[in-house]
């Protein structure tokens, strides 16, 4: 192969499921030029091919299943695959006698296409290609939205860091706390809670008196108002706007029965309360006791999650790093002063991308003494040690 020859295209990975071996043999022969075909003779055999695949990481690009099969119907198989791999297109082949159950499958499994038997090969290929293209466009749109959203959120938090070092620092701590609280509840951090933690302090761009008694509630109101009219951000705004009240907490009951975003709002509320107490000098035990004795204490399950929080797991340790190793979220343990005497950043500053860019620019043009003392989460120390050069490492 010359340098100018394109690499061969990867064939889409197709899984065909049918309890008739002759049908599978025919599909393998007729489709092998267009797809990398794998076959399974039952629903359980098909599911076994997905064993070891993490949720969202399907080993196949598309699945075509027969409807009527022993042990597990095509509808049941595709419904389970939808639960585990919602982005993978699923097609159903069914005879006319299965019409009622097929309609149910369309509703429950959200299949991409329904084809009747016998199905012409050209029609099957067209349906598969259409389903793959729809899935590709959906992924591309989502990836674009994710990059746009993450870039916008990053920009907003960096602007916040330039205006309020304290608010930016709280943002970093809240992100860590909601992650720990969610883990204590044995659940991943929902996307809207993760964004709510990142954006919850954004109101301090407007609320400058951070010491006022109602500053937190005012900042939350401002932030929720800014986000409320942005498409797909309504749940993020709701979580932020409800972090300052008890929400469904006053009703008590089983947390598992709460609406998902109500649990997220309560996690953010507890994270903010814990951070305010511990930042003010309280120990984790004292913070837990204060939250338990508050007028609207959380239910036992959430209170236990708070008791599981430990400052040593969240603690910052000192390290010496080069300018190149500076990363967002690090806390400066010393003033950063250029060789010309210009003070670029004060001790205690929580670094963000804009500040790091300014420091690196000064190093290139004027020069900066290295290493720089910073404070980082202890969990990140091994990353610094692995990349450390002479004179770099724990302080």
C-alpha positions in Angstrom: 0.0 0.0 0.0 1.4 3.4 -1.0 1.2 6.5 1.3 -1.6 7.8 -0.9 -3.9 4.8 -0.7 -6.8 5.2 1.7 -7.1 2.7 4.5 -9.9 0.1 3.9 -13.2 1.1 5.3 -14.5 -0.9 8.3 -17.6 -2.8 7.4 -20.6 -2.1 9.8 -20.9 -4.9 12.4 -24.3 -6.6 12.0 -25.8 -9.2 14.3 -28.6 -11.3 12.9 -30.7 -13.3 15.3 -33.1 -16.1 14.2 -33.9 -19.6 15.4 -33.8 -21.1 11.9 -30.2 -22.0 10.9 -31.0 -21.9 7.2 -32.2 -18.3 7.4 -29.1 -17.3 9.2 -26.9 -19.0 6.6 -28.7 -17.2 3.9 -28.4 -13.8 5.6 -24.6 -14.4 6.2 -24.1 -15.2 2.5 -26.2 -12.3 1.1 -25.0 -9.6 3.5 -21.3 -10.4 3.9 -20.1 -8.0 1.2 -21.8 -5.1 2.9 -21.5 -5.9 6.6 -19.4 -7.9 9.0 -22.1 -10.5 9.9 -22.4 -12.4 13.2 -25.3 -14.7 13.8 -27.1 -16.1 16.9 -29.8 -18.7 17.0 -31.6 -17.4 20.1 -32.1 -14.3 22.2 -29.9 -15.7 25.1 -27.2 -16.6 22.6 -27.4 -13.1 21.2 -27.1 -11.5 24.7 -24.1 -13.7 25.4 -22.3 -12.0 22.6 -22.7 -8.7 24.5 -21.2 -10.1 27.7 -18.3 -8.0 28.9 -19.4 -4.9 26.9 -20.0 -1.9 29.1 -23.2 0.0 28.8 -23.1 2.2 25.8 -20.2 0.3 24.2 -21.9 -2.2 21.9 -19.8 -4.7 20.0 -22.2 -4.4 17.1 -23.4 -1.4 15.0 -26.9 -2.8 14.3 -29.1 -5.8 15.2 -31.7 -7.5 13.0 -33.8 -10.0 14.9 -36.6 -12.4 14.1 -39.8 -11.9 16.2 -41.0 -15.4 17.1 -38.3 -17.4 18.8 -38.2 -19.9 21.7 -36.9 -18.8 25.1 -36.9 -15.1 24.3 -38.9 -13.3 21.6 -37.3 -10.7 19.3 -39.3 -8.0 21.1 -37.8 -9.0 24.5 -34.3 -9.2 23.1 -34.5 -5.8 21.4 -36.1 -4.2 24.5 -33.1 -5.5 26.6 -30.6 -4.2 24.1 -32.4 -0.9 24.0 -31.9 -0.6 27.8 -28.2 -1.4 27.6 -27.3 0.2 24.2 -29.9 2.9 23.4 -28.0 4.3 20.5 -27.6 1.0 18.7 -30.3 0.7 15.9 -32.5 -2.4 16.1 -34.6 -3.9 13.3 -37.3 -6.5 13.7 -38.4 -9.2 11.1 -41.8 -10.6 11.7 -44.6 -12.6 10.0 -48.0 -11.2 9.5 -49.4 -13.5 12.2 -47.3 -11.6 14.8 -48.8 -8.2 14.0 -50.2 -7.5 17.5 -47.0 -8.5 19.4 -45.0 -6.6 16.8 -46.8 -3.4 17.5 -46.1 -3.9 21.2 -42.4 -4.4 20.3 -42.3 -1.2 18.3 -43.6 0.7 21.4 -41.5 -1.0 24.0 -38.2 -1.6 22.2 -38.3 1.5 20.0 -37.1 -0.4 17.0 -35.7 1.5 14.0 -37.6 -0.5 11.4 -40.2 -3.3 11.2 -39.9 -5.6 8.2 -42.3 -8.4 7.2 -41.2 -11.9 6.2 -40.3 -12.8 3.6 -38.1 -9.7 3.1 -36.4 -8.9 -0.1 -32.6 -8.6 0.3 -32.5 -5.2 -1.3 -35.2 -3.9 1.0 -33.3 -5.4 4.1 -30.1 -3.7 3.0 -31.8 -0.4 2.5 -33.5 -0.6 5.9 -30.2 -1.5 7.6 -28.3 1.4 5.8 -31.1 3.9 6.7 -31.0 2.8 10.3 -27.2 3.1 10.4 -27.3 6.6 8.8 -29.9 7.9 11.3 -27.8 6.6 14.2 -24.7 8.2 12.7 -26.4 11.6 12.4 -27.8 11.4 15.9 -24.3 10.6 17.3 -22.7 13.4 15.3 -25.4 15.9 16.6 -24.9 14.7 20.2 -21.1 14.9 20.0 -21.4 18.4 18.5 -23.8 19.5 21.2 -21.6 17.9 23.9 -18.5 19.7 22.7 -20.4 23.0 22.3 -21.9 22.6 25.8 -18.8 21.6 27.5 -16.8 24.4 25.8 -19.4 26.9 26.8 -19.5 25.7 30.4 -15.7 25.7 30.6 -15.6 29.3 29.3 -18.3 30.4 31.9 -16.4 28.8 34.8 -13.1 30.4 33.7 -14.8 33.8 33.5 -16.1 33.2 37.0 -12.6 32.3 38.2 -11.3 35.6 36.9 -14.0 37.5 38.8 -14.4 35.5 42.0 -11.6 33.1 43.1 -13.8 32.1 46.1 -16.8 31.1 43.9 -14.5 29.3 41.5 -13.0 27.3 44.4 -16.5 26.4 45.6 -17.3 25.1 42.1 -14.3 22.8 42.2 -15.2 21.5 45.6 -18.9 21.0 44.8 -18.0 18.9 41.7 -16.0 16.6 43.9 -18.6 16.4 46.7 -21.6 15.6 44.4 -19.4 12.8 42.9 -18.7 11.4 46.4 -22.3 11.7 47.5 -23.6 10.0 44.4 -21.1 7.2 44.8 -22.3 6.7 48.4 -25.8 6.3 47.0 -24.4 3.7 44.5 -25.4 5.7 41.5 -23.5 7.6 38.8 -23.6 11.4 38.7 -26.5 12.4 36.4 -25.5 14.7 33.6 -27.7 17.5 34.8 -26.4 17.3 38.3 -22.8 17.4 37.1 -23.6 20.6 35.1 -25.5 22.0 38.0 -22.4 21.6 40.2 -20.3 23.3 37.6 -22.7 26.2 37.0 -24.2 26.6 40.5 -21.9 29.5 41.4 -22.3 31.4 38.1 -24.7 33.8 39.8 -21.7 35.3 41.6 -20.8 37.1 38.4 -23.7 39.4 39.4 -23.8 38.8 43.2 -20.6 40.4 44.4 -21.3 40.5 48.1 -20.5 36.9 48.8 -20.6 37.4 52.6 -24.3 38.6 52.7 -26.7 36.2 54.4 -28.8 35.7 51.4 -26.0 35.6 48.8 -26.3 31.9 48.2 -30.0 32.0 47.5 -29.7 35.1 45.4 -26.8 33.6 43.3 -28.8 30.4 42.8 -31.8 32.4 41.6 -29.7 34.4 39.2 -28.0 31.3 37.8 -31.3 29.5 37.3 -32.7 32.5 35.5 -29.7 32.6 33.2 -30.2 28.9 32.3 -33.9 28.7 32.2 -34.4 29.8 28.6 -31.5 27.7 27.2 -32.8 24.6 25.3 -32.3 21.3 27.2 -31.0 23.1 30.3 -34.3 23.3 32.1 -33.5 20.4 34.4 -30.2 22.0 35.3 -31.9 25.2 36.1 -34.5 23.4 38.2 -31.8 21.6 40.3 -30.0 24.8 40.9 -33.1 26.8 41.8 -34.2 24.1 44.3 -30.8 23.6 46.0 -31.7 26.2 48.6 -35.0 24.7 49.8 -36.0 21.4 51.3 -37.9 20.3 48.2 -39.5 16.9 48.9 -37.2 16.5 52.0 -40.0 17.8 54.3 -42.2 14.9 53.1 -39.5 12.4 54.0 -40.1 8.9 52.7 -38.1 6.6 50.5 -35.5 8.5 48.5 -35.6 5.9 45.8 -39.2 7.0 45.0 -38.3 10.6 44.6 -38.2 12.1 41.1 -34.6 11.9 39.9 -34.0 15.6 39.7 -35.3 16.0 43.2 -32.6 13.7 44.4 -30.1 15.7 42.4 -31.2 19.0 43.9 -30.9 17.5 47.4 -27.4 16.1 46.7 -26.4 19.6 45.5 -28.0 21.2 48.6 -26.1 18.8 50.9 -22.8 19.3 49.1 -23.2 23.1 49.5 -24.1 22.7 53.2 -21.2 20.4 53.9 -18.7 22.6 52.0 -19.9 25.8 53.8 -19.4 24.1 57.2 -16.1 22.4 56.5 -14.7 25.5 54.8 -15.6 27.4 58.0 -13.5 25.1 60.1 -15.9 22.3 61.0 -14.8 18.7 60.9 -16.7 16.2 58.8 -18.3 14.8 62.0 -19.3 18.3 63.1 -20.7 19.0 59.7 -22.7 15.8 59.7 -24.1 16.6 63.1 -25.1 20.1 62.1 -26.8 18.9 58.9 -28.7 16.2 60.9 -29.9 18.8 63.4 -31.0 21.3 60.8 -34.7 22.3 60.4 -35.0 20.2 57.3 -32.6 17.2 57.7 -32.2 14.8 54.8 -33.7 11.3 55.0 -31.5 8.6 56.5 -30.2 7.3 53.3 -28.8 10.8 52.3 -27.7 11.5 55.8 -25.6 8.3 55.7 -24.1 9.5 52.5 -23.1 12.7 54.2 -21.5 10.8 57.0 -19.4 8.8 54.5 -17.7 12.1 53.4 -14.2 12.4 54.7 -12.0 15.5 54.3 -8.9 13.3 53.9 -10.4 11.9 50.7 -11.0 15.5 49.5 -7.9 17.0 51.0 -5.4 19.0 49.1 -1.7 18.2 49.4 1.2 20.4 48.5 3.3 19.7 45.4 6.0 21.4 43.3 5.2 21.6 39.6 6.5 23.2 36.5 4.6 25.8 34.6 3.8 23.2 32.0 2.3 20.9 34.6 -0.2 23.5 35.9 -3.8 22.3 35.5 -7.2 23.7 36.2 -8.4 23.1 39.7 -4.9 23.4 41.3 -4.6 25.9 44.2 -1.6 28.1 44.3 0.3 27.7 47.5 2.5 30.8 46.8 2.3 34.0 44.9 3.3 33.7 41.2 5.7 36.5 40.4 7.3 37.1 37.0 11.0 37.7 36.6 10.1 41.4 35.9 8.5 41.6 39.4 4.9 41.6 38.1 2.6 39.6 40.4 0.5 37.3 38.2 -1.5 35.5 40.8 -1.9 35.4 44.5 -1.5 32.4 46.8 -4.9 30.7 47.3 -6.0 31.3 43.6 -7.7 28.3 42.1 -6.3 28.0 38.6 -8.4 27.9 35.5 -7.5 27.8 31.8 -7.3 31.5 31.4 -5.0 32.0 34.3 -2.8 29.2 33.3 -2.6 30.7 29.8 -1.5 34.0 31.2 1.2 32.4 33.4 2.6 30.4 30.5 2.6 33.5 28.3 4.6 35.4 30.8 7.0 32.5 31.2 7.7 32.5 27.4 8.1 36.2 27.2 9.6 37.3 30.5 10.5 34.2 32.5 9.2 32.7 35.7 11.0 30.9 38.5 10.2 27.2 38.8 9.0 25.0 40.4 5.8 26.5 41.6 4.1 25.4 44.8 0.5 24.3 44.4 -2.1 22.2 46.3 -3.7 19.3 44.5 -6.1 16.5 45.4 -4.1 13.6 46.9 -5.6 11.3 44.3 -3.8 13.3 41.6 -0.4 13.1 43.2 0.5 9.9 41.4 -0.2 11.5 38.0 2.3 14.3 38.9 4.8 11.8 40.2 4.6 9.8 37.0 5.3 12.9 34.9 7.7 14.5 37.3 11.1 15.6 36.2 14.1 16.7 38.3 12.9 18.9 41.2 9.3 18.2 40.7 7.0 16.3 43.1 5.6 16.4 46.6 6.4 19.6 48.5 
